[in-house]
Amino acid sequence: MKKLFTILLLCLLTMTAGAQRPSALEQLKADPRKAYGNDYPYPTRPVKLTKAPRGYKPFYISHYARHGSRYYWTDQLYKDLDTLLRVAHNRHQLTAEGEAFYRQFMSARQELMTGVSELTQLGWDQHQWIARTMYQNFPEVFKKGGNVLAISSLSGRCVISMSAFCQELVQCNPKIEVREQSSRFTLDGVVPSDNQNPSKRRWPRMRPRYEKNRDQFKSGGSVREKVVERAFVSTDSLPVSARRIGEHLMNLYTTLPSIGHEGMMGRIVTDEDVASQWEASNLGSYSWVFGPQLETIPILEDILKKADAVLGGTSDHVADLRFGHDTCLGPLTVLMGINGADLDPEDPYEVKNCYQNWETCKASNIQLIFYRGKKGTDDILVKCLLNGEEATLPVATTQYPYYRWADFRQFYMARCEKGKK
């Protein structure tokens, strides 16, 4: 309780504008697809940003992004559904809608199996849109060109996401010089936990406090049984359990917009089905991102170190870009306490108010925009954007969404040091 009160007190001044943000359930009602969580495709819509205080101009951007939309991350989903649907079809255990899905799935089967974990066209388009939006929102950063360093995990979908982003930046201004790197040398800045990282270290996992009270949460029942009944006349003697069938069907459904196969499943699964399960799935997501938050300390330190180099004059970068995974961006969001993600409530019903798993959607990203004041002053301001929208931080400020760099740096240096003890 003391920890929660302290954080809330620190955030009091920063939440003036943030408090106007619709609640999680209001957002879900407006866009049920947000219930897809980390399968939610990046929302490419314009966002109105707060003008900088008078005399301040953006000059540097530090960024971390997840790769864009992709096929399912493992072939097990496709293999299981392939076997399941073939057996059920041969045994006449599919409904009419199940048969229609069977035919659609089989026609796309080879593509799905080949595409496992690969970036899709939508994933490419998302990063190009984000890059162009960044350029248009902060033209002062890029108008003279300048040097940009982009680093990526060793994963192909991240490398291609990086390429899409950087190509679009250069299309916006050919004077921009971009150095792209996907290397074991830079893994600490994008995926510190990668087994190929020569600096990898073991970090303790954290346990969110709500887990002690999880039995207090009532999910209101599962819709999986209804989903299964829409596709199968019977699940007797099938190679996958009925519960697992329901999970597979819903997992496939939320990926379809990312791979260009919306409509494949007819009405077997609906957005309403997924939304009805969102709060329960969000609890699991919070545990998933909360646990490894300390593993992202090297990323936060990379952000601080590179910003120090720019401000100290030893780096001429106008932007430092990083392309990794939800397994890093989600925990980094918690470590930094973006939009209260570090509040760690005891009540499971409060988790949705500090973390929403759609914030770790496909192509999700954190942007830190640095502003310099008038000549003769050394005061630097920082603004944080999460998926293009202004976000709160647990750093005291009197001019949200802007934070003094000195306060930002001191706060997060201390958080990193505390986490390393």
Number of C-alpha atoms within 10 A of each C-alpha: 8 7 11 13 11 13 16 16 13 15 19 16 18 25 21 15 15 15 11 8 12 11 13 16 16 11 14 17 14 11 12 19 20 27 27 24 22 24 26 23 27 26 15 14 8 9 12 9 12 12 10 17 12 8 10 17 21 22 18 24 24 21 18 29 28 28 31 31 31 26 24 24 11 12 15 13 18 19 13 15 20 16 14 17 24 14 16 24 17 9 11 13 19 25 18 13 15 24 19 15 21 22 14 16 20 15 11 12 16 11 13 20 18 11 18 17 18 21 23 20 14 19 26 22 19 24 31 22 18 23 21 19 18 18 19 13 15 17 16 15 22 25 13 13 18 17 18 21 16 22 24 32 26 20 15 15 25 26 21 21 28 29 19 21 23 25 17 19 26 18 14 18 16 13 15 19 17 20 12 17 17 20 13 18 13 20 26 23 23 28 27 24 21 16 12 14 16 14 15 16 11 9 15 12 12 14 15 21 15 21 17 12 12 14 9 12 15 11 12 9 9 14 16 22 14 14 20 26 17 17 29 24 15 16 18 12 9 16 14 16 12 18 12 13 23 21 17 19 19 23 17 18 23 24 21 19 17 23 20 13 14 13 13 18 23 15 14 21 23 16 17 14 18 23 21 17 18 23 23 18 18 21 23 14 19 24 17 17 25 23 16 23 25 24 26 28 26 21 22 22 17 18 19 16 13 17 23 14 13 16 16 10 10 10 13 14 21 23 25 23 23 31 31 28 25 20 18 23 27 28 26 27 25 25 24 23 21 22 24 21 27 23 24 23 20 17 15 22 17 14 20 20 15 19 27 26 24 21 21 30 26 27 32 28 28 22 23 20 22 26 24 18 17 11 9 6 8 10 14 19 24 24 24 24 18 20 21 22 14 23 24 28 26 26 21 18 19 12 15 20 24 25 24 19 17 12 16 19 18 11 15 19 16 11 16 18 11 10 15 12 5
